[in-house]
Amino acid sequence: MKVPILNLKRLHNSIKDEIYEAFDDVFSEQHFILGKQVKQLEERVSSYIGTKYAIGVASGTDALLLALKASSYEIYGREHFKSEDEIITTPFTFVATADTILLSGATPVFIDIDPYTYNISPENIGEYLSNNSSKVKAIIPVHLYGQACNMDEIMQTTKQFGVYVIEDVAQAFGGKWKNKKLGNFGIAGCLSFFPTKGLGGFGDGGMIVTNDKTIAEIVDMLRKHGGKDKYNVNILGHNSRLDALQASILLQKLKHVDRWNENKRKIAEVYNTELSGINDIILPVRHNSLPITPVYHQYTIRTKKRDKLQSYLKEKEIQTMVYYPISLHKQKLFEERTKIFGSLKNAELAVKGVLSLPIDPLQTEKETTYIVNMIKEFFV
């Protein structure tokens, strides 16, 4: 049996008629940049997450960059930080989380992760801020693999030191900390609509959600070259507009996202039950042990036999992925451009052992059973 890590063709075929209808609506209007579909999506996403504002942009990366620049504008009255300004984040994430900090003018500070949730450690954040709070302007917690960071501790710590929180929700659309949707805690939440995400389009796309009116207004200007009037700009901006075709697809998929996320939670529970007896595997933190509602963008195990297991599963035509094979602080881009707090030993441990298994919203019981049986066979 051949099992991809994500079967987008199957997913999109299941709602093909809805997508074609959405295309027809856009073609009939011929308004391809922004337009009514983008406005509708912004309204529905802000309502879904519970924020006052949502601003569609060209990608999840741009969402992070524009949120950072809008934060700088709110702090300094200009759309870029100084190099001595610091933004705290995790080294165990996709490069966009940290390279946007450099692009905003600030310096990333890498802080270690929790070894079991793989999210940034709130304790380490507090320790760093105790001695460096005057330099730190913001923190970007990443809800990795669709699992929420500990937002109670992060918000309590950042409030104490007067530091902004910009949530990277790229992998966690629909996830919750307690009963509150992710993206609704900090000054801004940054969403990605990359095709493989929980709410994904047919290309790049992103969105910033916020309850801060000034942040929303600045982001709206930044995505349109920096002005309220396109021929009379106020600040140095970007061309980062979400297009109507992507918004029309996302509007249709938004109707199904909760059902798809629930399907993935059920698959995760099968994995949790069936793989729990294998001592060589560390399973994801179960959501009944934390006040979270995960969305399992990835179902990620950890094992010292990762590379051999991955090769074995490849022979059985089961696709797996390693997110992420190199920690950011080890990548050439960040040499001499960042600060590192502590040893980052947990991030380095994760890099050596994590492996993401297939967890498709429409994955069949037969496929899941096959994956489980092949993993058990490997460890016998």
N, C-alpha and C positions, 0 to 999 in steps of 0.2 A: 504494500500500500504506500502511495506517495502522499506525504502530508506536508504542505507548505506552512511556514510560520504564520502566514496570513493569506487567506484566499479572497483577494479583492474582487476577482471576477465573479465568484459565487455571491458575494455580498451585494455587489451592484446589480447583478442580474435579478436579485430578489426584489428590487425596487425599480427596475428598468423603466416601467411605464410612468412612474412618478417623475423620474429624471427627465425622460423625453418631454413630458408635459411642461416641466420647468424650463427646458431649453426653448420650447415653442414660445413661451411667455416672453423670454428675453429677445428672441428673434423678432417677434411682432413689434416690440418696442424700439429695438435698435439703439438702446442706451446702455453701452457696454461697460463704462467706467463709473463706479459708484452706482447711482440710479436707485429705483424704488426697491429692488431686491436686497441691496446692501442695507438700506434703511430698515427694511423689515427684519433682516437678520440681526442687525444691531439691537433693535427693540426686543426681539425674542430671546436673544442671548442674555441681554441685561436682565430681563425678567426671569429667565431660567436660573441665572447665577445669583440674582438678588441685588445687583448693583444699580445705581442711578443711570450710569452711562456705559456705552460700549462703542468703540470706534474701530471700524474695519481697516486693516492695513494689508500690505502685500505679502507678508510672511510672518511666521512666529519670531524669526530673528529680528525683523523690523519692529515687531511689537516690543521686544525687550529694549532695543536701541531707542525707540521713540519714548518709551516710558522713562528710561534713564535721562534722556535729554529734557523731557518735560519736568522731571524732578529737579534737575539742575536749574531749570528756568524758575521754578518755584522757590528754590533756595537762594539763587544768586541773581536772577533776572537776566540770565543768559543761557543759551542752549548747549553748553558744554561744561564739564567739570574741569578742575585743575588736576595736574598729575599727582599732587600731594593728597588729593581727595581719595579716600579708599572705599571700595565696595566689597563687602564680604560675600563669598559664595563657596560652593563645594567644588572640589577638583574632580569629582566622580559624576560627570554629566557630559552632555554633548557640548562641543566647542562654542556654540552660539551663546551659551549662558555667560561665558567669560570674555569672548572676543568683543562682544558688544560693550562691555565695560571699558575695554581699551579704546574702542571707537568713540565712546562718549567722553573720553579725555581722562578718565579716572584710572586708578590702579586696582586691579583685583587682589583680594586677600583670600587665599585658599585656607579653609578650615576643615578639619577631618570630619568624617561621617560616623554615624552609628553603624557598628558591624553587622547588624541584623536588619534594620530598616533600609540601610544604604542612603539615608537622607542625612543632611547636615546635622551635626550635634549641637543642640541648644546650649549644653553645658560649656562647650568650647567657645561658642559665640559670646556667652556671658563673660568668660575668662578673658577673652581678647578685648572686649569692650571696656572692661574694668581698667585697663591700662592704656587704651588707645581711642577712647570714645570721641575725642575732639577731631580726629582725622576721618572717622567713619561717617559717611553720608547715607549709606543704604546697605541693605542686606537682600540678596536674592536667594531665597530658599527654593529648591527644586523638588517638586513632588514626584520623585523618580519612580518609574515603572507603574505610575498610577496610584501610589501609596502616599497618603498625606504626611507632610512633616508635622512635628508637634507644634501646632500653631499657638496653643496656650502659652507655652514657655517662650517661644520666639516673640510673640507680641508683648508679653510681659517684660521681657528683657529689653526690647527695642524701645518700648515706651519709657522705661526707666532712663535710657540714655538719649532719647530724642532722635532716633534713627529711623529713616524710612524703610518700609518693607515692600519690595516688588516681587510678587510671586511668579515663578516660572511654572505655569500650569499646562505646558505643552503636552505632557503625557497623562494628564489627569482630568480631562474634561468630564464633568459630572461627579467627580469624587468629592468627598466631604471630610471635614474634621468635625466631629460631633454631628450636629445637625445643620451645619453651615457649609455651603458650597465653597470649594477652593477657588481662589481668585477674588474673594470678598472679604479678605482679612487686611491686606496691606493698602498702601496708597494706590496700588494698581496691580492687576493680575494680567498676565500675558499668555495668550492662547495661540496655538498653532493649528492650522487646518491642512497641514501636509497630508497627502493621501493616506498614509498608514496610521494616522492618528485616530483616536476614538471618534471624533467628528472631523472627517477628512474630506477634502474636495478632490478635484481632478487636476490639481496643480498646487502651487504655493498659495498661501493665504494665512492671515492671522488677525488677531483682534486684541485690543486693550480694554479691559473692564475696570471701572473705577467709580468711587462715590465722591470724588473730588472734582468740583466743577472746573477749577483752574487747570488741573491736569488734563481733563477732557478737552477743554478749549485749546490748550497748547498742542496736544497730540493731533487734533483736527487740523491745526495750521501746519504742523510739521509734516503731515502726510501729503499736503498739497503745496509743497515748495516753500512753506513758511508764511503763508498769508491767508487772511480771510477773503481778500480780493485777489484773484489769481494774477492780476496785472499790477498789484501794488503790495508787495510782500513785506512782512514785519520782521521775520527772523530767518535764519539760515535753516532751510528745511530740506525735505526729500520728496521724491516722487514715489509714494508708497500707498497707493490706493487699491482697495479690494475691488475686483471687477464683478459685474453683475452675473456673469455665467457661474463663477465660483459660488457666489452668494445664493443663486437659485438652487444649486445642488445641495448646499449646506442646509438650506431651509427644509428640503425634503428629508435629508438624513437626520436632522434634529428631531423629527417626529419619532424616530426609531431608536435614538441613542440610549435611552434608559433601558429599553428592552435588551439591546445588544450588551450593555454593561452588565445587566443581570445575568445574561447567558454566560458571560465570561466569569462572573463570580461562581456560578454553578460548576463550570469546568474546573476552576481553581480548587473548589472543594473536593472534587474527585481526585485531583492531583494530591491535595493535602492528605486525604484519607489513604490513598493507595501507595504513596511514596513515604509515608511517615515512619515505616518500619525499617527504612534503609539508613543505617548509621552513618554512611559515607556522604549523605546528602543533608545540607542545611536548607530547609524550606523557607519560603517567604513568611514574615511575621503574620500570623493569622489575625484577621480583622476583629475577631471576637475578643482578642487580648488588648486591643487598643480602641479608642473611641473614633474609629474611622470607617468610612465606606469607600473601599478601594474600587478602582475600575480595571485593574489588571491590564494596563497597556502592554505590559510584559509580565509573564509568569516566570520569575527568575529564581533558579536554584543556585546553590554554591557547593562545589565539591573539589577536592584536591585532584581528582581524576578527570577534571573538566575536558582537557584536550582529547584524551582517549575516548571519553564518553561521546563527545561531539563527533569524532571520526566514526565511531561505531554506529551512531544514529544516522549519520550521512549514508553509510552503507545500506541501512534499512530504509533509505529515502525519506527520512524525517528531517526536515530543515530546522536548524537551531541557529541562534545568533549570540554573539558576545557583545553585550553593551555594558562596559566599554573596555576595549583591549589595552588602552594606554590612558593613564590618568593625566589630566590636563597639565599638572605641574611638571610632567615629564616630557611635554611636547615642546618642540623648538620655538614655536610662536611665543610662548610665555617665559622663555629664558630671559632673565634680567629685566622683565617687565612686570613682575608680580611680587607679592610678599607671601611667605608661607609661615603659618603659625603651627608650631608643633611638628610631629613626625609624619603625619598623614598616613600612619601605618595601616589604618583600617581601609582607606581607599586603595592602598597598594595591595592589601590582602584580597579585596574584592576583585580587582583587575585580574588576579591570577586564577580566580575560581568561579566567577559567575557564568551562568549559561541560561539563556531564555528559551523556553519551550513553546511550541505552537499553542496559541490560545486565540482562536478565531471565533468571532461572535456566532457563526453558524457551524462551528465544528461539531461533527457528529459524535455520538456515543461510541461508535465503532472506531473512529479515528483516535479518540482519547484513550480508549482501551488498548489499542495497538501501541500507542506511544508509551503508556504505562508498562505494558508487558515487555517491550523492548528495553526499557530502562531497568526493569527488574532482572531481565535476562543478562544484561551486562554486569550487574553487581552480584550475580550468583557465584 
